[in-house]
Amino acid sequence: MVEGKIDMAARRQVTNKLRGQYRKASKADRSKILDRVVSTTGMGRSTARRMLTGPKLADPAEQVDGRALRARASAMTPGRCWSTCGH
């Protein structure tokens, strides 16, 4: 992990927790919340604002467990490539 920054899972937790407060706060209070998120997470101000105003992000555990792994569409193996080229 880079010094002064936290991982994406922790960023999601912070922004999900503060999202409701941010939306209900006055402009001055939103600025304070935004400053706190920026200093805590190491994100840029515009990124933090987008995360606080956008849709709620899934918890990382839910996202990983909910993914369906797909097979690659068409893996071009050397033998398959040669046969396609007519060799």
C-alpha positions, 0 to 999 in steps of 0.5 A: 500500500502506498504511504498515506493511502488506503485500499479501495475496500476501505475507501468504499466503506468510508464513502458509503458510511458518509454518503447520507450525511453528505447529502443532507448537509449544508454546503459548508458542512459538505465541504468539511465532510469532503475535506475529511474524506480526502484526507482520510482516503488520499483520493482527489477532491473530485473523485471523493465528491463523485463517490459521495454523490453517486450510487452506493457502491457494493461492499468488496466482499459482495462484489467478488462473491457475486461475480460470475467468471466467464470463459474467454471468448476465443483464445487463439492458440498457435495451432488454431492460428496456423489452421486459420491462416491455411498452413 
